[in-house]
Amino acid sequence: MRQMSARLQTDDELAAAYEAAHRDYLERRDAVERLPGDPGVGGMPTRVKCLHVLVAHSLAVGPGVNPLGDETLALLPRWGSAGPCVDASFAGPCVDASFAGPCVEAAPADES
């Protein structure tokens, strides 16, 4: 995180892309609900504080939006490549499969 933060001070292109990622994150968050006090986002846009926030942003919006989130994600092991994260017979609550991915049972289509 220190190395990433230091690069933000010396790499103008990276700093501009990270600033744009910060704006994107805030726009998406505030579209759901404006949080009291306008809290920060993992140290953005001037430093790197919370890698999990950057990874979550990259996973949510896809590659090319948050450069340091993409970089951090690339360093992680391929934890999702081993197959489903739950037993296929799992009978838990259904969630929209387009949101949950392959790990959660898809809800039946509305037939009304």
Backbone as CSV, one residue per row, in Angstrom:
resi,resn,N_x,N_y,N_z,CA_x,CA_y,CA_z,C_x,C_y,C_z
1,MET,0.830,-1.174,0.000,0.000,0.000,0.000,0.883,1.250,0.000
2,ARG,1.972,1.204,0.762,2.882,2.358,0.760,3.478,2.591,-0.619
3,GLN,3.844,1.503,-1.290,4.430,1.635,-2.626,3.417,2.196,-3.613
4,MET,2.179,1.737,-3.535,1.130,2.263,-4.416,0.885,3.741,-4.130
5,SER,0.818,4.099,-2.852,0.611,5.498,-2.482,1.758,6.368,-2.987
6,ALA,2.986,5.873,-2.875,4.150,6.622,-3.355,4.080,6.816,-4.869
7,ARG,3.641,5.799,-5.585,3.516,5.921,-7.049,2.499,6.980,-7.437
8,LEU,1.464,7.150,-6.631,0.459,8.183,-6.918,1.070,9.578,-6.885
9,GLN,2.138,9.752,-6.102,2.790,11.056,-5.991,3.728,11.351,-7.154
10,THR,4.157,10.312,-7.875,5.150,10.511,-8.934,4.647,10.179,-10.335
11,ASP,3.524,9.492,-10.439,2.996,9.067,-11.742,1.680,9.810,-11.997
12,ASP,1.765,10.873,-12.777,0.592,11.713,-13.028,-0.534,10.960,-13.722
13,GLU,-0.196,10.068,-14.644,-1.218,9.294,-15.351,-1.964,8.362,-14.396
14,LEU,-1.218,7.692,-13.528,-1.831,6.817,-12.532,-2.699,7.630,-11.578
15,ALA,-2.189,8.770,-11.119,-2.950,9.616,-10.196,-4.257,10.094,-10.830
16,ALA,-4.225,10.449,-12.101,-5.443,10.898,-12.790,-6.445,9.757,-12.935
17,ALA,-5.967,8.556,-13.255,-6.853,7.397,-13.391,-7.448,7.015,-12.034
18,TYR,-6.661,7.141,-10.984,-7.138,6.815,-9.636,-8.158,7.853,-9.162
19,GLU,-7.943,9.095,-9.505,-8.912,10.158,-9.204,-10.231,9.890,-9.928
20,ALA,-10.157,9.472,-11.185,-11.369,9.132,-11.944,-12.079,7.930,-11.315
21,ALA,-11.300,6.956,-10.837,-11.886,5.797,-10.163,-12.596,6.237,-8.880
22,HIS,-12.012,7.175,-8.191,-12.625,7.706,-6.972,-13.970,8.353,-7.290
23,ARG,-13.997,9.170,-8.327,-15.266,9.798,-8.725,-16.297,8.745,-9.110
24,ASP,-15.867,7.716,-9.850,-16.774,6.639,-10.251,-17.349,5.938,-9.025
25,TYR,-16.494,5.624,-8.070,-16.941,4.948,-6.853,-17.986,5.801,-6.131
26,LEU,-17.684,7.085,-5.937,-18.609,7.968,-5.223,-19.935,8.109,-5.957
27,GLU,-19.893,8.242,-7.279,-21.128,8.365,-8.053,-21.997,7.127,-7.885
28,ARG,-21.385,5.952,-7.957,-22.146,4.709,-7.807,-22.693,4.556,-6.387
29,ARG,-21.860,4.860,-5.403,-22.299,4.750,-4.009,-23.428,5.733,-3.715
30,ASP,-23.243,6.980,-4.125,-24.235,8.008,-3.836,-25.529,7.801,-4.610
31,ALA,-25.475,7.075,-5.717,-26.694,6.769,-6.470,-27.592,5.832,-5.666
32,VAL,-26.992,5.034,-4.804,-27.759,4.143,-3.935,-28.262,4.922,-2.730
33,GLU,-27.348,5.613,-2.055,-27.714,6.433,-0.902,-26.537,7.325,-0.529
34,ARG,-26.802,8.593,-0.357,-25.767,9.524,0.091,-25.510,9.289,1.568
35,LEU,-24.281,8.967,1.928,-23.956,8.672,3.319,-23.677,9.955,4.094
36,PRO,-24.135,10.014,5.331,-23.908,11.210,6.147,-22.415,11.496,6.303
37,GLY,-22.054,12.747,6.153,-20.667,13.144,6.324,-19.775,12.863,5.134
38,ASP,-20.329,12.313,4.062,-19.539,11.973,2.869,-18.226,11.277,3.222
39,PRO,-18.297,10.082,3.824,-17.065,9.391,4.223,-16.183,9.060,3.029
40,GLY,-14.922,8.894,3.302,-13.955,8.577,2.259,-14.108,7.156,1.742
41,VAL,-13.222,6.836,0.812,-13.247,5.537,0.147,-11.845,4.954,0.154
42,GLY,-11.517,4.194,1.172,-10.257,3.467,1.209,-9.009,4.285,0.960
43,GLY,-9.013,5.550,1.366,-7.855,6.405,1.156,-7.879,7.179,-0.145
44,MET,-8.788,6.818,-1.030,-8.854,7.483,-2.333,-9.181,8.963,-2.140
45,PRO,-8.717,9.835,-2.995,-7.938,9.597,-4.208,-6.435,9.833,-4.058
46,THR,-5.951,10.166,-2.855,-4.538,10.541,-2.739,-3.643,9.462,-2.163
47,ARG,-4.227,8.402,-1.616,-3.416,7.328,-1.052,-4.173,6.007,-1.126
48,VAL,-3.481,4.937,-0.788,-4.078,3.607,-0.766,-4.110,3.156,0.686
49,LYS,-5.312,2.898,1.181,-5.485,2.518,2.577,-6.147,1.151,2.720
50,CYS,-7.150,0.863,1.922,-7.942,-0.365,2.071,-7.992,-1.136,0.754
51,LEU,-7.119,-2.119,0.630,-7.066,-2.889,-0.624,-8.377,-3.597,-0.911
52,HIS,-9.094,-4.029,0.123,-10.359,-4.736,-0.110,-11.369,-3.833,-0.807
53,VAL,-11.335,-2.538,-0.521,-12.239,-1.602,-1.190,-11.886,-1.500,-2.670
54,LEU,-10.601,-1.437,-2.971,-10.163,-1.319,-4.363,-10.496,-2.585,-5.147
55,VAL,-10.268,-3.746,-4.536,-10.597,-5.016,-5.190,-12.102,-5.112,-5.419
56,ALA,-12.889,-4.758,-4.419,-14.350,-4.813,-4.565,-14.816,-3.900,-5.694
57,HIS,-14.238,-2.715,-5.793,-14.613,-1.792,-6.861,-14.286,-2.402,-8.219
58,SER,-13.091,-2.957,-8.360,-12.718,-3.578,-9.634,-13.605,-4.766,-9.977
59,LEU,-13.941,-5.573,-8.990,-14.835,-6.711,-9.242,-16.229,-6.237,-9.643
60,ALA,-16.692,-5.160,-9.031,-18.045,-4.676,-9.298,-18.178,-4.023,-10.661
61,VAL,-17.166,-3.278,-11.095,-17.299,-2.508,-12.337,-16.503,-3.064,-13.504
62,GLY,-15.631,-4.029,-13.239,-14.836,-4.615,-14.307,-13.506,-3.916,-14.483
63,PRO,-12.650,-4.503,-15.285,-11.305,-3.954,-15.471,-11.309,-2.607,-16.202
64,GLY,-10.270,-1.829,-15.912,-10.077,-0.572,-16.628,-10.634,0.652,-15.933
65,VAL,-11.308,0.491,-14.796,-11.881,1.640,-14.091,-10.991,2.054,-12.918
66,ASN,-10.567,1.096,-12.120,-9.743,1.377,-10.952,-8.382,0.704,-11.144
67,PRO,-7.376,1.458,-11.550,-6.097,0.832,-11.896,-5.435,0.106,-10.728
68,LEU,-5.521,0.650,-9.536,-4.890,-0.013,-8.398,-5.738,-1.172,-7.900
69,GLY,-7.035,-1.114,-8.081,-7.881,-2.260,-7.791,-7.589,-3.406,-8.746
70,ASP,-7.443,-3.067,-10.027,-7.097,-4.094,-11.027,-5.738,-4.722,-10.713
71,GLU,-4.784,-3.881,-10.339,-3.436,-4.365,-10.016,-3.475,-5.297,-8.807
72,THR,-4.214,-4.925,-7.790,-4.329,-5.750,-6.585,-5.030,-7.060,-6.897
73,LEU,-6.084,-7.000,-7.668,-6.817,-8.203,-8.050,-5.920,-9.175,-8.812
74,ALA,-5.058,-8.649,-9.667,-4.139,-9.500,-10.444,-3.125,-10.214,-9.544
75,LEU,-2.848,-9.661,-8.367,-1.897,-10.274,-7.442,-2.506,-11.390,-6.594
76,LEU,-3.827,-11.441,-6.543,-4.501,-12.450,-5.722,-4.511,-13.803,-6.429
77,PRO,-4.516,-14.880,-5.655,-4.626,-16.204,-6.281,-5.987,-16.352,-6.958
78,ARG,-6.080,-17.262,-7.877,-7.331,-17.523,-8.611,-8.276,-18.339,-7.736
79,TRP,-8.766,-17.725,-6.669,-9.589,-18.423,-5.693,-10.911,-18.902,-6.263
80,GLY,-11.427,-18.290,-7.291,-12.717,-18.682,-7.838,-12.632,-19.721,-8.937
81,SER,-11.435,-20.152,-9.309,-11.300,-21.056,-10.447,-11.463,-22.524,-10.084
82,ALA,-11.608,-22.837,-8.809,-11.700,-24.230,-8.383,-13.107,-24.799,-8.497
83,GLY,-14.064,-23.983,-8.897,-15.433,-24.465,-9.023,-16.356,-23.753,-8.066
84,PRO,-17.566,-24.270,-7.908,-18.561,-23.620,-7.042,-18.056,-23.475,-5.609
85,CYS,-18.496,-22.405,-4.965,-18.052,-22.167,-3.593,-18.948,-22.846,-2.562
86,VAL,-20.056,-23.424,-3.001,-20.934,-24.176,-2.107,-21.356,-25.459,-2.794
87,ASP,-21.788,-26.410,-1.999,-22.296,-27.671,-2.520,-23.526,-27.393,-3.383
88,ALA,-23.630,-28.045,-4.519,-24.747,-27.829,-5.442,-26.092,-28.158,-4.818
89,SER,-26.112,-28.941,-3.758,-27.380,-29.281,-3.112,-27.779,-28.241,-2.069
90,PHE,-27.014,-27.184,-1.928,-27.319,-26.116,-0.966,-28.729,-25.609,-1.183
91,ALA,-29.513,-25.543,-0.108,-30.916,-25.145,-0.218,-31.166,-23.794,0.431
92,GLY,-30.199,-22.924,0.381,-30.331,-21.612,1.002,-31.215,-20.688,0.190
93,PRO,-31.275,-19.434,0.590,-32.137,-18.464,-0.094,-31.691,-18.237,-1.538
94,CYS,-32.653,-18.005,-2.383,-32.353,-17.758,-3.796,-32.037,-16.288,-4.002
95,VAL,-31.108,-16.040,-4.868,-30.696,-14.687,-5.219,-30.631,-14.610,-6.734
96,ASP,-30.908,-13.457,-7.276,-30.821,-13.258,-8.718,-29.446,-13.706,-9.208
97,ALA,-29.402,-14.705,-10.067,-28.141,-15.277,-10.521,-27.280,-14.274,-11.279
98,SER,-27.895,-13.275,-11.897,-27.085,-12.295,-12.629,-26.258,-11.460,-11.660
99,PHE,-26.667,-11.391,-10.401,-25.916,-10.661,-9.388,-24.984,-11.587,-8.627
100,ALA,-25.484,-12.753,-8.247,-24.752,-13.622,-7.337,-23.705,-14.483,-8.009
101,GLY,-23.796,-14.696,-9.290,-22.848,-15.576,-9.947,-23.218,-17.033,-9.765
102,PRO,-22.295,-17.931,-10.066,-22.611,-19.358,-10.061,-22.700,-19.990,-8.677
103,CYS,-22.368,-19.233,-7.629,-22.310,-19.832,-6.292,-23.647,-19.872,-5.582
104,VAL,-24.668,-19.232,-6.111,-25.964,-19.183,-5.432,-27.043,-19.619,-6.407
105,GLU,-27.988,-20.380,-5.916,-29.087,-20.878,-6.736,-29.871,-19.703,-7.326
106,ALA,-30.209,-19.801,-8.587,-30.969,-18.742,-9.259,-32.434,-18.796,-8.835
107,ALA,-33.030,-17.624,-8.699,-34.452,-17.541,-8.380,-35.272,-17.898,-9.611
108,PRO,-36.408,-18.574,-9.431,-37.244,-18.903,-10.595,-37.810,-17.615,-11.213
109,ALA,-38.034,-17.660,-12.499,-38.581,-16.504,-13.222,-40.016,-16.247,-12.767
110,ASP,-40.405,-14.992,-12.741,-41.753,-14.613,-12.360,-42.698,-15.045,-13.484
111,GLU,-43.674,-15.885,-13.162,-44.556,-16.409,-14.184,-45.930,-15.737,-14.169
112,SER,-46.042,-14.555,-13.583,-47.349,-13.894,-13.520,-47.654,-13.133,-14.775
